[in-house]
Amino acid sequence: MSRSPWRGVLLASSTAVRNTGLRAVLALAVAAGTTGCVVLPAEPPTEDGAAVGQAPERFTIAPDDYHVPYAGTAEDGRKFFLSEELFDGDSAYVGVFLWNADGTFDEVQVDAVPRAEGLPPGQAGPSSAEDLVEARLAELGEYVLEPIEVEPFTQDVDGVTFGWNLDQYEDGTYFINVMPGDFIAYYEPWDGLGYDT
């Protein structure tokens, strides 16, 4: 997956800050704990003070040239994510997920489309619905592709779940994955700079 130069800079600087801050917190906690001055927390805080492993209220979706080509702000100020890779079994969809300007969920618009021929079962891929994608983008007006900070949501449409589903592994690790298809999964630090596919 290629990365834009600005993403690499942010990733390097945020990682450096996070690692330095974590070392400082741990050093102070060990010093205070060994002198009996403080009760150590179960998990160190993150940069914003939240405990590691805490369910996020918001996460960032950053556009890239892989699975997230369309994320940003529409002309009316709403945040959007558009994908032509959504799938459920043999069904494929073009979906536009919309949030209000403050990042709260607004609506989902879904169109069933033919699944691209030759795609193995369970694999995401473009749906060959370029005209529909262009029409949906035109409906957004003058839009800007940029990182957006939004809340996770799910909504059922005709028996299929669409959205960004917040879930947790047995070890307590939270993740947010796109539905349907589960081909993008975000993890802490929820900055949109990396995801699993």
MARMISE-152173 format. One record per residue: residue number from 1; z, x, y of N, C-alpha, C, CB in turn. Coordinates in steps of 0.2 Angstrom, whole numbers, plus 5000, padded with zeros to 4 digits. Each point is the difference from the previous one (the first is absolute). Glycine has a CB too. Example, Ala and Ser with C-alpha at 12.3 -4.5 7.8 and 13.67 -1.06 7.14 Angstrom:
% MARMISE-152173
1/5039/5066/4972/5000/4996/5006/5000/5004/5006/5006/4991/4994
2/4990/5007/5011/5001/5004/5006/5003/4996/5005/4990/5006/4997
***
This chain:
% MARMISE-152173
1/5000/5004/4994/5000/4996/5006/5000/5005/5006/5006/4990/4994
2/4989/5009/5011/5000/5004/5006/5005/4997/5005/4988/5004/4997
3/5014/5000/5007/5005/4998/5005/4997/5002/5007/5010/5001/4992
4/4991/4995/5013/4998/5002/5007/5005/5005/5002/4996/4988/5002
5/5002/5016/5003/5004/5005/5002/5007/4998/5003/4990/5006/5003
6/5010/4988/5001/5006/4998/5003/5005/4997/4995/4993/4997/5009
7/5004/5001/4985/5005/4998/4995/5004/5006/4997/4992/4990/4997
8/5004/5016/5002/5003/5006/4997/5005/5002/5004/4990/5003/4995
9/5009/4997/5012/5005/5003/5005/5006/4995/4999/4991/5005/5008
10/5008/4989/4992/5006/4995/5000/5004/5002/4994/4994/4991/5007
11/5002/5009/4987/5004/5001/4994/5004/5006/5000/4991/4994/4994
12/5006/5012/5008/5003/5006/5000/5006/5000/5004/4989/5006/4998
13/5010/4991/5008/5006/5000/5005/5006/4995/4998/4992/5003/5009
14/5006/4992/4988/5005/4995/4998/5004/5003/4994/4993/4990/5004
15/5003/5013/4991/5003/5003/4995/5005/5005/5002/4990/4998/4993
16/5008/5007/5011/5004/5005/5003/5006/4997/5003/4990/5008/5002
17/5010/4987/5002/5005/4997/5003/5005/4997/4995/4993/4998/5011
18/5004/4998/4984/5004/4997/4995/5004/5005/4996/4992/4991/5000
19/5005/5014/4998/5003/5005/4996/5005/5004/5004/4990/5001/4993
20/5009/5001/5013/5005/5003/5004/5006/4995/5001/4991/5007/5006
21/5008/4987/4996/5005/4995/5001/5004/4999/4994/4993/4995/5009
22/5004/5005/4985/5003/4998/4994/5005/5006/4998/4990/4993/4996
23/5007/5014/5005/5004/5005/4999/5007/5000/5004/4989/5007/4997
24/5010/4992/5010/5005/5000/5004/5006/4994/4998/4992/5004/5009
25/5005/4990/4989/5005/4995/4998/5004/5002/4994/4992/4992/5005
26/5004/5011/4990/5003/5002/4994/5005/5006/5001/4990/4996/4994
27/5009/5009/5010/5004/5005/5002/5006/4997/5003/4991/5008/5001
28/5009/4988/5004/5006/4997/5003/5004/4996/4996/4993/5000/5011
29/5003/4996/4984/5004/4996/4996/5004/5004/4995/4991/4991/5001
30/5006/5015/4996/5004/5004/4995/5006/5003/5004/4989/5002/4994
31/5010/5001/5012/5005/5003/5004/5006/4995/5001/4992/5008/5005
32/5006/4986/4997/5005/4995/5002/5003/4997/4993/4994/4997/5010
33/5002/5002/4985/5003/4998/4993/5005/5005/4997/4989/4994/4999
34/5009/5012/5002/5005/5005/4997/5006/5001/5003/4990/5006/4996
35/5010/4992/5011/5007/5001/5004/5003/4993/4999/4995/5009/5008
36/5003/4986/4989/5003/4994/4999/5000/4995/5006/5007/5006/4992
37/4988/4996/5013/4999/4996/5006/4996/4993/5000/5002/5011/5005
38/4994/4989/4990/4996/4994/5000/4998/4998/4992/4995/5004/5011
39/5003/4990/4989/4998/4997/4993/4992/5001/5001/5010/4992/4998
40/4987/5011/4997/4993/5002/5000/4996/4993/4998/5002/5012/4997
41/4993/4987/5006/4996/4994/4999/4996/5001/4993/4999/4997/5012
42/5000/4998/4985/4996/5000/4993/4993/5003/5001/5007/4990/4996
43/4990/5009/5010/4993/5002/5001/5000/5002/5008/4995/4993/4991
44/5002/5013/5010/4999/5002/5007/4996/4996/5004/5001/5011/4996
45/5000/4988/5011/4996/4996/5004/4993/5003/5001/5010/4995/5005
46/4985/5000/4996/4994/5003/5002/5000/5001/5008/4994/4993/4991
47/5000/5009/5012/4999/5001/5007/5003/4994/5004/4990/5008/4998
48/5009/4986/5000/5002/4994/5004/5007/4998/4998/4988/4997/5001
49/5015/5007/4995/5007/4998/4998/5001/4995/4995/5002/5002/5011
50/4992/4996/4986/5001/4995/4994/5001/5005/4994/4992/4991/5005
51/5012/5006/4990/5001/5003/4994/4994/5001/4996/5011/4995/4999
52/4988/5011/4997/4994/5001/4996/5000/4995/4995/5000/5012/5002
53/4995/4985/4996/5000/4995/4995/5001/4993/5002/5004/5009/4992
54/4996/4990/5015/5001/4993/5002/4993/4997/5001/5011/5004/5006
55/4989/4989/4993/4994/4997/5000/4998/5000/5007/5003/4992/4991
56/4990/5009/5011/4998/5000/5007/4998/4993/5002/4995/5012/4998
57/5007/4987/5009/4998/4994/5003/4992/5001/5002/5012/4998/5004
58/4986/5008/4998/4993/5001/5002/4998/5006/4997/5002/4995/5011
59/4991/5006/4988/4997/5006/4998/4993/5001/5004/5005/4998/4988
60/4993/5008/5012/4994/5001/5003/4994/5001/4996/5006/5006/5008
61/4988/4991/4994/4994/5000/4997/4995/5004/5004/5002/4989/4994
62/4996/5017/5004/4995/5004/5004/4993/5000/4997/5010/5007/5004
63/4985/4992/5001/4994/5000/4997/4998/5007/4998/4997/4990/5007
64/4998/5010/4987/4998/5006/4998/4993/4999/4997/5012/5004/4997
65/4985/5001/5000/4993/4999/4997/5000/4999/4992/4996/5007/5010
66/5010/4990/4988/5000/4999/4992/5001/4993/4999/5005/5011/4998
67/5001/4987/5001/5002/4992/4999/5002/4996/5006/5003/5004/4988
68/4997/5000/5018/5003/4996/5006/4995/5001/5005/5012/5001/4996
69/4982/4997/5004/4995/5002/5005/5001/4995/5006/4992/5004/4992
70/5011/4990/5007/5001/4995/5006/5007/4998/5001/4989/4996/4998
71/5015/5007/5006/5006/4998/5002/5001/5002/5008/5005/5002/4988
72/4998/4993/5016/5000/5001/5007/5002/4994/5003/4992/5009/4999
73/5006/4991/5008/5002/4995/5004/4994/4996/5002/5010/5006/5004
74/4990/4987/4995/4994/4996/5002/5000/4999/5008/5001/4994/4989
75/4994/5003/5013/5000/4998/5008/5005/4996/5002/4988/5001/4999
76/5014/4994/4997/5006/4996/5002/5007/5003/4999/4992/4990/4997
77/5008/5016/5002/5007/5003/4999/5003/5000/4993/5001/4997/5012
78/4996/4999/4984/5003/5000/4993/4998/5007/4996/4999/4987/5000
79/5005/5014/4996/4999/5006/4995/4996/4998/4994/5011/5006/5004
80/4985/4998/4993/4996/4998/4994/4999/5005/4995/4994/4992/5008
81/5005/5006/4986/4998/5004/4995/4995/4996/4996/5011/5006/4999
82/4983/4997/5000/4994/4997/4997/4998/5004/4994/4996/4995/5011
83/5003/5002/4983/4998/5004/4994/4995/4995/4996/5011/5006/4999
84/4984/4998/4998/4995/4997/4996/5002/5002/4993/4991/5000/5009
85/5014/5003/4990/5002/5003/4993/5005/4996/4996/4997/5011/5004
86/5005/4983/4999/5005/4996/4997/4997/4997/4993/5006/4998/5011
87/4998/5002/4984/4998/4997/4994/5006/4998/4995/4990/5008/5001
88/5008/4987/4995/5005/4997/4995/4996/4998/4994/5007/4996/5009
89/4993/5009/4986/4996/4999/4994/4993/5001/5002/5008/4992/4995
90/4988/5003/5003/4993/5000/5001/4998/4997/5007/4998/4999/4988
91/5007/4999/5016/4998/4997/5007/5001/5006/5005/5004/4988/4996
92/4992/5011/5009/5001/5005/5006/5000/4996/5006/4994/5009/4994
93/5009/4994/5012/5001/4997/5006/4999/5005/5006/5008/4992/4994
94/4990/5005/5011/5000/5003/5007/5006/4996/5003/4988/5004/5001
95/5017/5000/5001/5006/4997/5004/5001/5004/5006/5005/4997/4989
96/4997/4998/5016/5003/5003/5007/5007/4998/5000/4988/4999/5005
97/5016/5005/4996/5008/4999/5000/5001/5001/5008/5003/5004/4988
98/5000/4991/5015/5001/5000/5007/5008/4999/5002/4989/4995/5002
99/5013/5009/5002/5007/5000/5003/5000/4999/5007/5004/5007/4991
100/5001/4989/5012/5001/5000/5007/5000/5007/5003/5006/4988/4999
101/4994/5012/5008/5000/5006/5004/5006/5004/4998/4993/4995/5009
102/5013/5001/4990/5006/5003/4999/5001/5002/4992/5005/4994/5009
103/4990/5006/4987/5000/5002/4993/5003/4995/4995/5001/5011/5005
104/5000/4983/4998/5002/4995/4995/4994/4996/4997/5011/4998/5006
105/4990/5000/4988/4994/4997/4996/4997/4994/5004/5005/5005/4989
106/4989/4994/5011/4996/4995/5003/4997/4996/4995/4999/5006/5011
107/4995/4997/4986/4996/4996/4995/4996/5005/4996/5000/4990/5007
108/4997/5007/4987/4996/5004/4996/4994/4996/4999/5009/5005/4994
109/4985/4998/5007/4993/4997/4999/4997/5003/4994/4999/4997/5012
110/4999/4999/4983/4997/5002/4994/4994/4997/4998/5012/5002/4996
111/4983/5002/5002/4994/4998/4997/4999/5003/4993/4995/4998/5012
112/5003/4997/4983/4998/5003/4994/4993/5002/5000/5008/4992/4994
113/4991/5014/5003/4993/5003/5000/4999/5003/4993/5001/5003/5012
114/4993/4998/4986/4999/5003/4993/5003/5007/5000/4989/4993/4999
115/5013/5009/4995/5003/5006/4999/4994/5005/4999/5011/4995/4995
116/4990/5011/5007/4994/5005/5000/4999/5001/4992/5003/5005/5011
117/4990/4996/4987/4999/5001/4993/5001/5007/4999/4991/4992/5000
118/5012/5009/4994/5001/5007/4997/5007/5002/5001/4988/5002/5002
119/5016/4995/5002/5007/5002/5001/5004/4999/4994/4999/4997/5013
120/5005/5008/4985/5004/4998/4994/5006/4995/5002/4997/5012/4996
121/5005/4985/4999/5005/4995/5001/5006/5004/5003/4996/4992/4990
122/5008/5005/5015/5006/5003/5003/4998/5005/5005/5006/4998/4989
123/4988/5003/5013/4999/5005/5005/4997/4997/5006/4997/5008/4991
124/5006/4994/5015/4997/4998/5006/4994/5003/5002/5012/4998/5004
125/4984/4998/5000/4993/5003/5002/4997/4995/5005/4999/5006/4989
126/4997/4996/5015/4997/4996/5005/4996/4994/4997/4999/5010/5007
127/5001/4984/4996/4998/4994/4997/4992/4999/5001/5012/4995/5001
128/4985/5009/5002/4993/4999/5002/4999/4994/5005/4997/5005/4989
129/5008/4993/5015/5000/4995/5004/5000/5002/5008/5006/4993/4991
130/4989/5012/5010/5000/5003/5007/4999/4995/5005/4995/5010/4995
131/5001/4985/5004/4998/4995/5005/5007/4996/5002/4988/4999/4996
132/5016/4999/4999/5006/4997/5001/5005/5004/5004/4998/4993/4989
133/5002/5013/5009/5005/5005/5003/4998/5001/5008/5002/5006/4989
134/4992/4994/5012/4997/5001/5007/5002/4993/5004/4991/5008/4996
135/5008/4986/5001/5002/4994/5003/5007/5000/5001/4991/4994/4994
136/5013/5008/5002/5008/4999/5001/5002/5005/5005/5001/4997/4988
137/4996/5009/5012/5001/5005/5006/4998/4997/5007/4999/5010/4992
138/4995/4987/5008/4998/4997/5006/5005/4994/5003/4988/5003/4996
139/5015/4994/4999/5004/4994/5002/5007/5003/5003/4996/4993/4991
140/5005/5014/5008/5006/5003/5003/4998/5002/5008/5004/5004/4989
141/4990/4995/5013/4998/5002/5007/5000/5007/5000/5005/4990/5005
142/4997/5013/5002/5000/5007/5001/5007/5002/4997/4993/5000/5011
143/5006/5004/4983/5006/5002/4997/5000/5008/5000/5000/4990/4992
144/5006/5012/5007/5002/5008/5000/5003/5001/4993/5002/5001/5013
145/4994/5004/4984/5003/5003/4994/5006/5005/5001/4989/4998/4994
146/5017/5000/5004/5006/5004/5002/5005/4999/4995/4997/5000/5012
147/5008/5004/4987/5006/4998/4996/5004/4994/5003/5001/5012/4997
148/5001/4984/4998/5004/4994/5002/5006/5000/4996/4989/4993/5003
149/5016/5004/5001/5007/5000/4997/5001/4992/4999/5005/5011/5005
150/4996/4987/4989/5000/4993/4998/5005/4999/4994/4988/4998/5004
151/5014/4995/4996/5005/4998/4994/4996/4999/4994/5008/4995/5008
152/4995/5006/4986/4997/4998/4994/5000/4993/4999/5003/5010/4995
153/4992/4987/5001/5000/4993/4999/4996/4998/4994/5001/4998/5012
154/5000/4997/4985/4995/4997/4995/4999/4993/5001/5004/5008/4992
155/4990/4990/5006/4998/4993/5001/4996/4998/4994/5001/5000/5013
156/5000/4994/4984/4996/4998/4994/4994/4996/5003/5010/5000/4992
157/4984/5002/5006/4994/4996/5002/4996/4998/4993/4999/5006/5011
158/5001/4988/4987/4997/4998/4994/5002/5003/4994/4990/4998/5007
159/5017/5003/4993/5003/5003/4994/5000/5007/5000/4997/4990/4994
160/5000/5014/5011/5000/5007/5000/5004/5003/5006/4989/5000/4995
161/5016/5005/5003/5004/5002/5006/4996/5006/5004/5010/4997/4992
162/4990/5002/5014/4997/5004/5005/5006/5003/5004/4989/4994/5000
163/5010/5012/5003/5004/5003/5005/5003/5007/4998/5003/4989/5002
164/5002/5013/5001/5004/5006/4999/5006/4999/4997/4994/5006/5009
165/5007/4995/4984/5006/4998/4997/5005/5005/5000/4993/4993/4992
166/5013/5006/5010/5006/5004/4999/5003/5000/4994/5002/4999/5012
167/4999/5006/4984/5003/5000/4993/5004/5007/5000/4991/4993/4995
168/5013/5007/4999/5004/5006/4999/5000/5002/4992/5007/4996/5010
169/4992/5010/4989/5001/5003/4993/5007/5000/4998/4990/5007/5002
170/5011/4994/4991/5006/5000/4997/5005/5005/5003/4995/4996/4990
171/5002/5009/5013/5004/5006/5003/5003/4998/5007/4994/5008/4992
172/5003/4986/5010/5002/4998/5007/4995/5002/5006/5012/5002/4996
173/4983/5002/5002/4995/5002/5005/4996/4993/5002/4999/5012/4995
174/5000/4987/5011/4996/4995/5003/4993/5002/5000/5010/4995/5006
175/4985/5000/4994/4993/5001/5001/4997/4994/5003/5000/5009/4991
176/4995/4992/5012/4996/4994/5003/4993/5001/4997/5007/4998/5010
177/4990/4997/4986/4993/5000/4998/4996/4994/5002/5005/5007/4990
178/4989/4995/5011/4995/4995/5002/4999/4995/4994/4994/5008/5008
179/5005/4986/4993/4999/4995/4995/4994/4995/5002/5012/5000/4997
180/4983/4998/4999/5000/5002/4993/4997/5007/4998/5000/4988/4998
181/5001/5015/4997/4996/5006/4998/5005/5006/4999/4990/4995/5006
182/5015/5005/4998/5005/5005/5000/4997/5007/5000/5007/4992/4994
183/4988/5009/5011/4997/5007/5000/5002/5004/5006/4990/4995/4994
184/5015/5003/5010/5003/5004/5005/5008/4998/4999/4989/5000/5008
185/5015/5006/4992/5007/4999/5000/5003/5005/5005/5000/4996/4988
186/5004/5001/5017/5003/5005/5005/5007/5001/4998/4993/4996/5009
187/5010/5009/4993/5007/5002/4999/5003/5003/5006/4998/5002/4988
188/5009/4999/5012/5003/5004/5005/4996/5006/5002/5011/4995/4997
189/4988/5007/5009/5003/4997/5006/4997/4995/5003/5004/5011/5002
190/4991/4985/4995/4997/4994/5002/4996/5001/5007/5009/4994/4995
191/4988/5012/5005/4996/5002/5006/4993/4999/4999/5009/5009/5003
192/4988/4989/4991/4993/4999/4999/4996/5006/4999/5002/4990/5007
193/5001/5016/4993/4996/5006/5000/4998/5002/4993/5006/5004/5010
194/4997/4993/4985/4999/5001/4993/5001/4994/4996/5002/5012/5001
195/4995/4987/4993/5001/4994/4996/4997/5002/4993/5000/4992/5009
196/5003/5005/4986/4998/5001/4993/4994/4994/4999/5011/5005/4996
197/4984/4997/4999/4995/4996/4998/5000/4999/4993/4993/5003/5010
***
